[in-house]
Amino acid sequence: MSHFFCTFYPTHEQSRKHGRATHYPPNQGIITLDDPIAHHIVNCLRYGKRPQLFAQGWLNRKNNTFNVGFEVPRDSLVPSFVEQEQSVARNNLSVLFDL
């Protein structure tokens, strides 16, 4: 199971417009997901399921930051791409050799 988190820092905008976010991750707010999370999302889409992730957050009042974490749900039943490819290969072999 993959545990992915990112830290949000206070914005540096001097005159923040009403409704704008108060915190952003570094790198202009762009984050890169860990491979297991990205693979889970892709596999959900391949099987026509809506991707779901478990999310949680931790507030750090001292630093005025918070962390947001994501992971693949423990009860996820979406097969991996490798499992899918193995199944397709078995099906193709059974057709070729009449198994």
Gaussian input, Z-matrix of N, CA and C with variables (Angstrom, degrees):
# hf/3-21g

backbone

0 1
 N
 C     1     B1
 C     2     B2     1     A1
 N     3     B3     2     A2     1     D1
 C     4     B4     3     A3     2     D2
 C     5     B5     4     A4     3     D3
 N     6     B6     5     A5     4     D4
 C     7     B7     6     A6     5     D5
 C     8     B8     7     A7     6     D6
 N     9     B9     8     A8     7     D7
 C    10    B10     9     A9     8     D8
 C    11    B11    10    A10     9     D9
 N    12    B12    11    A11    10    D10
 C    13    B13    12    A12    11    D11
 C    14    B14    13    A13    12    D12
 N    15    B15    14    A14    13    D13
 C    16    B16    15    A15    14    D14
 C    17    B17    16    A16    15    D15
 N    18    B18    17    A17    16    D16
 C    19    B19    18    A18    17    D17
 C    20    B20    19    A19    18    D18
 N    21    B21    20    A20    19    D19
 C    22    B22    21    A21    20    D20
 C    23    B23    22    A22    21    D21
 N    24    B24    23    A23    22    D22
 C    25    B25    24    A24    23    D23
 C    26    B26    25    A25    24    D24
 N    27    B27    26    A26    25    D25
 C    28    B28    27    A27    26    D26
 C    29    B29    28    A28    27    D27
 N    30    B30    29    A29    28    D28
 C    31    B31    30    A30    29    D29
 C    32    B32    31    A31    30    D30
 N    33    B33    32    A32    31    D31
 C    34    B34    33    A33    32    D32
 C    35    B35    34    A34    33    D33
 N    36    B36    35    A35    34    D34
 C    37    B37    36    A36    35    D35
 C    38    B38    37    A37    36    D36
 N    39    B39    38    A38    37    D37
 C    40    B40    39    A39    38    D38
 C    41    B41    40    A40    39    D39
 N    42    B42    41    A41    40    D40
 C    43    B43    42    A42    41    D41
 C    44    B44    43    A43    42    D42
 N    45    B45    44    A44    43    D43
 C    46    B46    45    A45    44    D44
 C    47    B47    46    A46    45    D45
 N    48    B48    47    A47    46    D46
 C    49    B49    48    A48    47    D47
 C    50    B50    49    A49    48    D48
 N    51    B51    50    A50    49    D49
 C    52    B52    51    A51    50    D50
 C    53    B53    52    A52    51    D51
 N    54    B54    53    A53    52    D52
 C    55    B55    54    A54    53    D53
 C    56    B56    55    A55    54    D54
 N    57    B57    56    A56    55    D55
 C    58    B58    57    A57    56    D56
 C    59    B59    58    A58    57    D57
 N    60    B60    59    A59    58    D58
 C    61    B61    60    A60    59    D59
 C    62    B62    61    A61    60    D60
 N    63    B63    62    A62    61    D61
 C    64    B64    63    A63    62    D62
 C    65    B65    64    A64    63    D63
 N    66    B66    65    A65    64    D64
 C    67    B67    66    A66    65    D65
 C    68    B68    67    A67    66    D66
 N    69    B69    68    A68    67    D67
 C    70    B70    69    A69    68    D68
 C    71    B71    70    A70    69    D69
 N    72    B72    71    A71    70    D70
 C    73    B73    72    A72    71    D71
 C    74    B74    73    A73    72    D72
 N    75    B75    74    A74    73    D73
 C    76    B76    75    A75    74    D74
 C    77    B77    76    A76    75    D75
 N    78    B78    77    A77    76    D76
 C    79    B79    78    A78    77    D77
 C    80    B80    79    A79    78    D78
 N    81    B81    80    A80    79    D79
 C    82    B82    81    A81    80    D80
 C    83    B83    82    A82    81    D81
 N    84    B84    83    A83    82    D82
 C    85    B85    84    A84    83    D83
 C    86    B86    85    A85    84    D84
 N    87    B87    86    A86    85    D85
 C    88    B88    87    A87    86    D86
 C    89    B89    88    A88    87    D87
 N    90    B90    89    A89    88    D88
 C    91    B91    90    A90    89    D89
 C    92    B92    91    A91    90    D90
 N    93    B93    92    A92    91    D91
 C    94    B94    93    A93    92    D92
 C    95    B95    94    A94    93    D93
 N    96    B96    95    A95    94    D94
 C    97    B97    96    A96    95    D95
 C    98    B98    97    A97    96    D96
 N    99    B99    98    A98    97    D97
 C   100   B100    99    A99    98    D98
 C   101   B101   100   A100    99    D99
 N   102   B102   101   A101   100   D100
 C   103   B103   102   A102   101   D101
 C   104   B104   103   A103   102   D102
 N   105   B105   104   A104   103   D103
 C   106   B106   105   A105   104   D104
 C   107   B107   106   A106   105   D105
 N   108   B108   107   A107   106   D106
 C   109   B109   108   A108   107   D107
 C   110   B110   109   A109   108   D108
 N   111   B111   110   A110   109   D109
 C   112   B112   111   A111   110   D110
 C   113   B113   112   A112   111   D111
 N   114   B114   113   A113   112   D112
 C   115   B115   114   A114   113   D113
 C   116   B116   115   A115   114   D114
 N   117   B117   116   A116   115   D115
 C   118   B118   117   A117   116   D116
 C   119   B119   118   A118   117   D117
 N   120   B120   119   A119   118   D118
 C   121   B121   120   A120   119   D119
 C   122   B122   121   A121   120   D120
 N   123   B123   122   A122   121   D121
 C   124   B124   123   A123   122   D122
 C   125   B125   124   A124   123   D123
 N   126   B126   125   A125   124   D124
 C   127   B127   126   A126   125   D125
 C   128   B128   127   A127   126   D126
 N   129   B129   128   A128   127   D127
 C   130   B130   129   A129   128   D128
 C   131   B131   130   A130   129   D129
 N   132   B132   131   A131   130   D130
 C   133   B133   132   A132   131   D131
 C   134   B134   133   A133   132   D132
 N   135   B135   134   A134   133   D133
 C   136   B136   135   A135   134   D134
 C   137   B137   136   A136   135   D135
 N   138   B138   137   A137   136   D136
 C   139   B139   138   A138   137   D137
 C   140   B140   139   A139   138   D138
 N   141   B141   140   A140   139   D139
 C   142   B142   141   A141   140   D140
 C   143   B143   142   A142   141   D141
 N   144   B144   143   A143   142   D142
 C   145   B145   144   A144   143   D143
 C   146   B146   145   A145   144   D144
 N   147   B147   146   A146   145   D145
 C   148   B148   147   A147   146   D146
 C   149   B149   148   A148   147   D147
 N   150   B150   149   A149   148   D148
 C   151   B151   150   A150   149   D149
 C   152   B152   151   A151   150   D150
 N   153   B153   152   A152   151   D151
 C   154   B154   153   A153   152   D152
 C   155   B155   154   A154   153   D153
 N   156   B156   155   A155   154   D154
 C   157   B157   156   A156   155   D155
 C   158   B158   157   A157   156   D156
 N   159   B159   158   A158   157   D157
 C   160   B160   159   A159   158   D158
 C   161   B161   160   A160   159   D159
 N   162   B162   161   A161   160   D160
 C   163   B163   162   A162   161   D161
 C   164   B164   163   A163   162   D162
 N   165   B165   164   A164   163   D163
 C   166   B166   165   A165   164   D164
 C   167   B167   166   A166   165   D165
 N   168   B168   167   A167   166   D166
 C   169   B169   168   A168   167   D167
 C   170   B170   169   A169   168   D168
 N   171   B171   170   A170   169   D169
 C   172   B172   171   A171   170   D170
 C   173   B173   172   A172   171   D171
 N   174   B174   173   A173   172   D172
 C   175   B175   174   A174   173   D173
 C   176   B176   175   A175   174   D174
 N   177   B177   176   A176   175   D175
 C   178   B178   177   A177   176   D176
 C   179   B179   178   A178   177   D177
 N   180   B180   179   A179   178   D178
 C   181   B181   180   A180   179   D179
 C   182   B182   181   A181   180   D180
 N   183   B183   182   A182   181   D181
 C   184   B184   183   A183   182   D182
 C   185   B185   184   A184   183   D183
 N   186   B186   185   A185   184   D184
 C   187   B187   186   A186   185   D185
 C   188   B188   187   A187   186   D186
 N   189   B189   188   A188   187   D187
 C   190   B190   189   A189   188   D188
 C   191   B191   190   A190   189   D189
 N   192   B192   191   A191   190   D190
 C   193   B193   192   A192   191   D191
 C   194   B194   193   A193   192   D192
 N   195   B195   194   A194   193   D193
 C   196   B196   195   A195   194   D194
 C   197   B197   196   A196   195   D195
 N   198   B198   197   A197   196   D196
 C   199   B199   198   A198   197   D197
 C   200   B200   199   A199   198   D198
 N   201   B201   200   A200   199   D199
 C   202   B202   201   A201   200   D200
 C   203   B203   202   A202   201   D201
 N   204   B204   203   A203   202   D202
 C   205   B205   204   A204   203   D203
 C   206   B206   205   A205   204   D204
 N   207   B207   206   A206   205   D205
 C   208   B208   207   A207   206   D206
 C   209   B209   208   A208   207   D207
 N   210   B210   209   A209   208   D208
 C   211   B211   210   A210   209   D209
 C   212   B212   211   A211   210   D210
 N   213   B213   212   A212   211   D211
 C   214   B214   213   A213   212   D212
 C   215   B215   214   A214   213   D213
 N   216   B216   215   A215   214   D214
 C   217   B217   216   A216   215   D215
 C   218   B218   217   A217   216   D216
 N   219   B219   218   A218   217   D217
 C   220   B220   219   A219   218   D218
 C   221   B221   220   A220   219   D219
 N   222   B222   221   A221   220   D220
 C   223   B223   222   A222   221   D221
 C   224   B224   223   A223   222   D222
 N   225   B225   224   A224   223   D223
 C   226   B226   225   A225   224   D224
 C   227   B227   226   A226   225   D225
 N   228   B228   227   A227   226   D226
 C   229   B229   228   A228   227   D227
 C   230   B230   229   A229   228   D228
 N   231   B231   230   A230   229   D229
 C   232   B232   231   A231   230   D230
 C   233   B233   232   A232   231   D231
 N   234   B234   233   A233   232   D232
 C   235   B235   234   A234   233   D233
 C   236   B236   235   A235   234   D234
 N   237   B237   236   A236   235   D235
 C   238   B238   237   A237   236   D236
 C   239   B239   238   A238   237   D237
 N   240   B240   239   A239   238   D238
 C   241   B241   240   A240   239   D239
 C   242   B242   241   A241   240   D240
 N   243   B243   242   A242   241   D241
 C   244   B244   243   A243   242   D242
 C   245   B245   244   A244   243   D243
 N   246   B246   245   A245   244   D244
 C   247   B247   246   A246   245   D245
 C   248   B248   247   A247   246   D246
 N   249   B249   248   A248   247   D247
 C   250   B250   249   A249   248   D248
 C   251   B251   250   A250   249   D249
 N   252   B252   251   A251   250   D250
 C   253   B253   252   A252   251   D251
 C   254   B254   253   A253   252   D252
 N   255   B255   254   A254   253   D253
 C   256   B256   255   A255   254   D254
 C   257   B257   256   A256   255   D255
 N   258   B258   257   A257   256   D256
 C   259   B259   258   A258   257   D257
 C   260   B260   259   A259   258   D258
 N   261   B261   260   A260   259   D259
 C   262   B262   261   A261   260   D260
 C   263   B263   262   A262   261   D261
 N   264   B264   263   A263   262   D262
 C   265   B265   264   A264   263   D263
 C   266   B266   265   A265   264   D264
 N   267   B267   266   A266   265   D265
 C   268   B268   267   A267   266   D266
 C   269   B269   268   A268   267   D267
 N   270   B270   269   A269   268   D268
 C   271   B271   270   A270   269   D269
 C   272   B272   271   A271   270   D270
 N   273   B273   272   A272   271   D271
 C   274   B274   273   A273   272   D272
 C   275   B275   274   A274   273   D273
 N   276   B276   275   A275   274   D274
 C   277   B277   276   A276   275   D275
 C   278   B278   277   A277   276   D276
 N   279   B279   278   A278   277   D277
 C   280   B280   279   A279   278   D278
 C   281   B281   280   A280   279   D279
 N   282   B282   281   A281   280   D280
 C   283   B283   282   A282   281   D281
 C   284   B284   283   A283   282   D282
 N   285   B285   284   A284   283   D283
 C   286   B286   285   A285   284   D284
 C   287   B287   286   A286   285   D285
 N   288   B288   287   A287   286   D286
 C   289   B289   288   A288   287   D287
 C   290   B290   289   A289   288   D288
 N   291   B291   290   A290   289   D289
 C   292   B292   291   A291   290   D290
 C   293   B293   292   A292   291   D291
 N   294   B294   293   A293   292   D292
 C   295   B295   294   A294   293   D293
 C   296   B296   295   A295   294   D294

   B1=1.4477
   B2=1.5302
   B3=1.2952
   B4=1.4574
   B5=1.5246
   B6=1.3081
   B7=1.4659
   B8=1.5261
   B9=1.3080
   B10=1.4605
   B11=1.5268
   B12=1.3179
   B13=1.4605
   B14=1.5201
   B15=1.3238
   B16=1.4566
   B17=1.5245
   B18=1.3122
   B19=1.4641
   B20=1.5192
   B21=1.3351
   B22=1.4612
   B23=1.5241
   B24=1.3301
   B25=1.4615
   B26=1.5229
   B27=1.3382
   B28=1.4765
   B29=1.5250
   B30=1.3161
   B31=1.4577
   B32=1.5270
   B33=1.3225
   B34=1.4659
   B35=1.5247
   B36=1.3137
   B37=1.4573
   B38=1.5299
   B39=1.3145
   B40=1.4643
   B41=1.5249
   B42=1.2960
   B43=1.4677
   B44=1.5264
   B45=1.3381
   B46=1.4551
   B47=1.5204
   B48=1.3335
   B49=1.4563
   B50=1.5204
   B51=1.3253
   B52=1.4614
   B53=1.5255
   B54=1.3231
   B55=1.4562
   B56=1.5155
   B57=1.3325
   B58=1.4655
   B59=1.5171
   B60=1.3187
   B61=1.4644
   B62=1.5313
   B63=1.3118
   B64=1.4671
   B65=1.5244
   B66=1.3453
   B67=1.4556
   B68=1.5246
   B69=1.3241
   B70=1.4567
   B71=1.5255
   B72=1.3479
   B73=1.4658
   B74=1.5250
   B75=1.3287
   B76=1.4747
   B77=1.5319
   B78=1.3103
   B79=1.4754
   B80=1.5264
   B81=1.3120
   B82=1.4589
   B83=1.5237
   B84=1.3240
   B85=1.4547
   B86=1.5176
   B87=1.3195
   B88=1.4604
   B89=1.5282
   B90=1.3476
   B91=1.4634
   B92=1.5269
   B93=1.3133
   B94=1.4611
   B95=1.5190
   B96=1.3235
   B97=1.4536
   B98=1.5222
   B99=1.3346
   B100=1.4585
   B101=1.5238
   B102=1.3340
   B103=1.4612
   B104=1.5286
   B105=1.3541
   B106=1.4696
   B107=1.5309
   B108=1.3218
   B109=1.4667
   B110=1.5306
   B111=1.3397
   B112=1.4635
   B113=1.5285
   B114=1.3287
   B115=1.4732
   B116=1.5215
   B117=1.3304
   B118=1.4652
   B119=1.5309
   B120=1.3141
   B121=1.4705
   B122=1.5308
   B123=1.3252
   B124=1.4659
   B125=1.5261
   B126=1.3331
   B127=1.4597
   B128=1.5258
   B129=1.3137
   B130=1.4663
   B131=1.5244
   B132=1.3156
   B133=1.4631
   B134=1.5242
   B135=1.3256
   B136=1.4688
   B137=1.5242
   B138=1.3252
   B139=1.4616
   B140=1.5273
   B141=1.3235
   B142=1.4571
   B143=1.5198
   B144=1.3389
   B145=1.4651
   B146=1.5178
   B147=1.3120
   B148=1.4618
   B149=1.5209
   B150=1.3365
   B151=1.4621
   B152=1.5319
   B153=1.3147
   B154=1.4555
   B155=1.5182
   B156=1.3215
   B157=1.4585
   B158=1.5227
   B159=1.3262
   B160=1.4477
   B161=1.5185
   B162=1.3347
   B163=1.4662
   B164=1.5230
   B165=1.3210
   B166=1.4606
   B167=1.5268
   B168=1.3133
   B169=1.4563
   B170=1.5151
   B171=1.3400
   B172=1.4598
   B173=1.5245
   B174=1.3113
   B175=1.4567
   B176=1.5219
   B177=1.3436
   B178=1.4591
   B179=1.5249
   B180=1.3230
   B181=1.4755
   B182=1.5246
   B183=1.3157
   B184=1.4646
   B185=1.5316
   B186=1.3354
   B187=1.4668
   B188=1.5234
   B189=1.3251
   B190=1.4600
   B191=1.5245
   B192=1.3315
   B193=1.4671
   B194=1.5166
   B195=1.3124
   B196=1.4576
   B197=1.5152
   B198=1.3288
   B199=1.4569
   B200=1.5193
   B201=1.3045
   B202=1.4556
   B203=1.5202
   B204=1.3379
   B205=1.4541
   B206=1.5065
   B207=1.3203
   B208=1.4601
   B209=1.5203
   B210=1.3132
   B211=1.4549
   B212=1.5216
   B213=1.3258
   B214=1.4577
   B215=1.5291
   B216=1.3201
   B217=1.4703
   B218=1.5247
   B219=1.3205
   B220=1.4687
   B221=1.5231
   B222=1.3180
   B223=1.4640
   B224=1.5311
   B225=1.3227
   B226=1.4627
   B227=1.5176
   B228=1.3219
   B229=1.4572
   B230=1.5259
   B231=1.3246
   B232=1.4591
   B233=1.5206
   B234=1.3586
   B235=1.4688
   B236=1.5215
   B237=1.2954
   B238=1.4596
   B239=1.5246
   B240=1.3200
   B241=1.4603
   B242=1.5280
   B243=1.3533
   B244=1.4628
   B245=1.5278
   B246=1.3390
   B247=1.4653
   B248=1.5180
   B249=1.3311
   B250=1.4595
   B251=1.5346
   B252=1.3281
   B253=1.4613
   B254=1.5206
   B255=1.3406
   B256=1.4567
   B257=1.5287
   B258=1.3178
   B259=1.4594
   B260=1.5209
   B261=1.3163
   B262=1.4649
   B263=1.5236
   B264=1.3406
   B265=1.4649
   B266=1.5284
   B267=1.3446
   B268=1.4681
   B269=1.5284
   B270=1.3304
   B271=1.4650
   B272=1.5246
   B273=1.3331
   B274=1.4628
   B275=1.5340
   B276=1.3294
   B277=1.4628
   B278=1.5352
   B279=1.3196
   B280=1.4525
   B281=1.5337
   B282=1.3194
   B283=1.4681
   B284=1.5286
   B285=1.3382
   B286=1.4576
   B287=1.5295
   B288=1.3291
   B289=1.4657
   B290=1.5247
   B291=1.3147
   B292=1.4602
   B293=1.5361
   B294=1.3561
   B295=1.4671
   B296=1.5108
   A1=108.20
   A2=116.93
   A3=121.92
   A4=110.50
   A5=115.40
   A6=121.77
   A7=106.77
   A8=117.07
   A9=121.98
   A10=108.27
   A11=117.55
   A12=119.11
   A13=109.69
   A14=115.22
   A15=121.32
   A16=108.24
   A17=115.16
   A18=121.63
   A19=109.63
   A20=115.67
   A21=122.55
   A22=108.78
   A23=116.29
   A24=122.81
   A25=109.76
   A26=117.75
   A27=119.77
   A28=110.92
   A29=115.96
   A30=120.56
   A31=109.56
   A32=115.45
   A33=120.84
   A34=111.48
   A35=117.38
   A36=120.47
   A37=109.51
   A38=116.22
   A39=120.78
   A40=111.18
   A41=116.80
   A42=120.35
   A43=108.06
   A44=115.01
   A45=121.61
   A46=109.73
   A47=116.63
   A48=121.54
   A49=109.88
   A50=115.84
   A51=121.50
   A52=109.97
   A53=116.50
   A54=121.25
   A55=114.34
   A56=117.93
   A57=120.47
   A58=109.56
   A59=116.30
   A60=121.74
   A61=110.75
   A62=115.56
   A63=120.99
   A64=112.11
   A65=117.51
   A66=122.56
   A67=110.23
   A68=115.85
   A69=122.46
   A70=109.61
   A71=117.13
   A72=118.72
   A73=109.08
   A74=117.68
   A75=119.09
   A76=110.59
   A77=117.02
   A78=123.30
   A79=111.76
   A80=117.00
   A81=124.24
   A82=112.22
   A83=116.62
   A84=120.94
   A85=114.91
   A86=117.55
   A87=121.56
   A88=108.84
   A89=116.40
   A90=120.40
   A91=108.96
   A92=116.07
   A93=122.28
   A94=107.60
   A95=116.27
   A96=121.01
   A97=110.66
   A98=116.23
   A99=121.06
   A100=109.09
   A101=116.46
   A102=121.45
   A103=113.45
   A104=120.37
   A105=118.34
   A106=113.50
   A107=117.56
   A108=121.22
   A109=109.37
   A110=116.41
   A111=120.60
   A112=110.72
   A113=117.83
   A114=121.22
   A115=110.62
   A116=116.93
   A117=120.39
   A118=110.40
   A119=116.84
   A120=121.28
   A121=110.05
   A122=117.10
   A123=121.10
   A124=110.31
   A125=117.44
   A126=120.15
   A127=111.54
   A128=117.28
   A129=119.92
   A130=109.95
   A131=116.33
   A132=120.30
   A133=111.39
   A134=117.31
   A135=120.72
   A136=111.41
   A137=116.63
   A138=120.82
   A139=112.64
   A140=116.80
   A141=120.61
   A142=113.56
   A143=117.49
   A144=121.07
   A145=109.13
   A146=116.06
   A147=119.67
   A148=108.43
   A149=118.52
   A150=120.57
   A151=110.99
   A152=115.08
   A153=120.70
   A154=109.05
   A155=116.19
   A156=122.30
   A157=108.72
   A158=116.02
   A159=121.38
   A160=106.49
   A161=117.98
   A162=121.99
   A163=109.89
   A164=115.42
   A165=121.80
   A166=108.86
   A167=117.21
   A168=120.74
   A169=112.53
   A170=116.05
   A171=122.85
   A172=108.51
   A173=116.56
   A174=122.48
   A175=110.06
   A176=117.11
   A177=122.73
   A178=107.05
   A179=115.89
   A180=120.31
   A181=112.04
   A182=117.28
   A183=121.31
   A184=111.07
   A185=116.87
   A186=121.53
   A187=113.09
   A188=117.54
   A189=122.55
   A190=111.22
   A191=115.21
   A192=121.15
   A193=108.40
   A194=116.11
   A195=119.83
   A196=109.64
   A197=114.54
   A198=122.46
   A199=108.56
   A200=115.15
   A201=121.50
   A202=106.38
   A203=116.07
   A204=120.45
   A205=111.71
   A206=115.68
   A207=122.88
   A208=108.90
   A209=115.92
   A210=120.36
   A211=109.10
   A212=114.99
   A213=120.79
   A214=107.55
   A215=118.71
   A216=120.23
   A217=111.22
   A218=116.15
   A219=121.24
   A220=112.21
   A221=117.27
   A222=119.90
   A223=112.61
   A224=116.79
   A225=120.39
   A226=110.33
   A227=116.12
   A228=121.51
   A229=112.25
   A230=117.16
   A231=120.38
   A232=108.54
   A233=117.80
   A234=119.60
   A235=111.59
   A236=116.08
   A237=119.84
   A238=109.51
   A239=116.50
   A240=121.62
   A241=110.40
   A242=116.82
   A243=120.65
   A244=110.16
   A245=117.53
   A246=120.70
   A247=110.84
   A248=116.58
   A249=120.84
   A250=110.08
   A251=117.53
   A252=121.14
   A253=111.20
   A254=117.81
   A255=120.78
   A256=110.52
   A257=116.32
   A258=120.73
   A259=110.78
   A260=117.61
   A261=121.97
   A262=109.68
   A263=117.06
   A264=120.69
   A265=110.40
   A266=117.65
   A267=120.84
   A268=110.46
   A269=116.44
   A270=120.11
   A271=111.09
   A272=116.37
   A273=119.74
   A274=110.63
   A275=117.48
   A276=120.43
   A277=110.92
   A278=117.03
   A279=119.07
   A280=110.91
   A281=117.92
   A282=120.93
   A283=109.38
   A284=117.38
   A285=120.79
   A286=112.23
   A287=115.59
   A288=120.04
   A289=112.84
   A290=115.75
   A291=121.85
   A292=111.65
   A293=114.36
   A294=120.51
   A295=111.18
   D1=138.06
   D2=-178.42
   D3=-97.78
   D4=137.06
   D5=174.90
   D6=-114.83
   D7=115.45
   D8=-178.39
   D9=-120.76
   D10=134.21
   D11=174.74
   D12=-143.49
   D13=158.10
   D14=174.79
   D15=-139.48
   D16=152.29
   D17=-178.13
   D18=-101.86
   D19=135.12
   D20=176.25
   D21=-103.04
   D22=132.16
   D23=-178.56
   D24=-113.37
   D25=155.67
   D26=179.43
   D27=-60.29
   D28=144.70
   D29=177.69
   D30=-68.30
   D31=153.24
   D32=179.10
   D33=-101.09
   D34=8.26
   D35=179.40
   D36=-64.30
   D37=132.51
   D38=-179.15
   D39=-73.55
   D40=-48.37
   D41=179.83
   D42=-119.88
   D43=82.24
   D44=-177.23
   D45=-68.46
   D46=130.09
   D47=179.08
   D48=-70.95
   D49=149.36
   D50=178.16
   D51=-58.31
   D52=130.38
   D53=179.41
   D54=93.28
   D55=-9.17
   D56=178.65
   D57=-77.52
   D58=154.83
   D59=-179.48
   D60=-63.83
   D61=148.49
   D62=178.76
   D63=-93.29
   D64=-21.82
   D65=-177.59
   D66=-136.72
   D67=148.34
   D68=177.30
   D69=-141.00
   D70=153.10
   D71=169.19
   D72=-71.79
   D73=162.79
   D74=175.64
   D75=-62.77
   D76=178.30
   D77=177.82
   D78=61.16
   D79=46.62
   D80=176.77
   D81=58.98
   D82=28.47
   D83=175.93
   D84=82.46
   D85=3.36
   D86=-179.32
   D87=-91.06
   D88=128.91
   D89=177.43
   D90=-120.11
   D91=154.06
   D92=176.50
   D93=-113.14
   D94=124.84
   D95=-178.79
   D96=-75.78
   D97=150.36
   D98=173.56
   D99=-64.00
   D100=153.23
   D101=-179.06
   D102=-55.46
   D103=-46.49
   D104=-179.18
   D105=-60.44
   D106=-35.40
   D107=177.66
   D108=-67.25
   D109=-46.44
   D110=-179.83
   D111=-62.89
   D112=-41.20
   D113=178.68
   D114=-63.49
   D115=-40.14
   D116=178.48
   D117=-60.58
   D118=-44.58
   D119=-179.61
   D120=-63.22
   D121=-44.99
   D122=179.66
   D123=-62.41
   D124=-43.98
   D125=-179.52
   D126=-64.41
   D127=-37.40
   D128=175.66
   D129=-59.47
   D130=-46.31
   D131=-179.04
   D132=-64.78
   D133=-38.17
   D134=178.07
   D135=-60.88
   D136=-36.36
   D137=-177.01
   D138=-95.74
   D139=9.13
   D140=175.71
   D141=72.30
   D142=25.34
   D143=177.97
   D144=-107.33
   D145=150.29
   D146=176.92
   D147=-77.02
   D148=126.26
   D149=-179.13
   D150=-63.64
   D151=132.98
   D152=176.67
   D153=-126.89
   D154=140.04
   D155=176.60
   D156=-128.88
   D157=149.98
   D158=172.56
   D159=-83.89
   D160=129.75
   D161=-177.37
   D162=-123.02
   D163=148.68
   D164=177.66
   D165=-153.26
   D166=163.49
   D167=-178.69
   D168=-143.62
   D169=153.05
   D170=178.72
   D171=-132.76
   D172=123.08
   D173=179.08
   D174=-92.55
   D175=134.27
   D176=174.99
   D177=-117.66
   D178=94.39
   D179=-177.39
   D180=-64.93
   D181=-31.70
   D182=-178.34
   D183=-61.52
   D184=-43.53
   D185=-178.35
   D186=-98.65
   D187=-1.67
   D188=-176.14
   D189=55.40
   D190=42.40
   D191=177.06
   D192=-127.81
   D193=165.63
   D194=169.58
   D195=-145.97
   D196=151.07
   D197=179.27
   D198=-106.45
   D199=140.75
   D200=174.62
   D201=-119.19
   D202=129.65
   D203=-178.93
   D204=-119.04
   D205=149.42
   D206=177.82
   D207=-133.52
   D208=149.76
   D209=170.02
   D210=-154.62
   D211=161.97
   D212=177.75
   D213=-70.67
   D214=131.47
   D215=179.74
   D216=-56.89
   D217=141.87
   D218=-177.66
   D219=-62.41
   D220=-32.52
   D221=-176.55
   D222=-93.81
   D223=19.33
   D224=-179.56
   D225=-65.46
   D226=129.02
   D227=-178.26
   D228=-109.97
   D229=15.64
   D230=-178.62
   D231=-81.29
   D232=120.12
   D233=-179.22
   D234=-66.54
   D235=152.55
   D236=178.45
   D237=-76.31
   D238=166.09
   D239=179.16
   D240=-61.68
   D241=-38.33
   D242=179.24
   D243=-61.79
   D244=-45.42
   D245=178.17
   D246=-61.10
   D247=-40.34
   D248=179.68
   D249=-64.35
   D250=-45.29
   D251=-179.25
   D252=-64.54
   D253=-38.16
   D254=178.17
   D255=-64.13
   D256=-39.54
   D257=178.78
   D258=-64.79
   D259=-42.64
   D260=178.79
   D261=-64.01
   D262=-42.31
   D263=-179.91
   D264=-63.26
   D265=-42.05
   D266=178.20
   D267=-62.51
   D268=-42.12
   D269=179.69
   D270=-64.51
   D271=-40.60
   D272=179.47
   D273=-66.05
   D274=-40.67
   D275=179.09
   D276=-65.96
   D277=-38.56
   D278=-179.24
   D279=-66.31
   D280=-32.29
   D281=177.61
   D282=-71.94
   D283=-42.61
   D284=-178.16
   D285=-64.84
   D286=-41.98
   D287=-173.36
   D288=-106.05
   D289=8.94
   D290=178.69
   D291=51.63
   D292=52.49
   D293=-178.77
   D294=-85.79

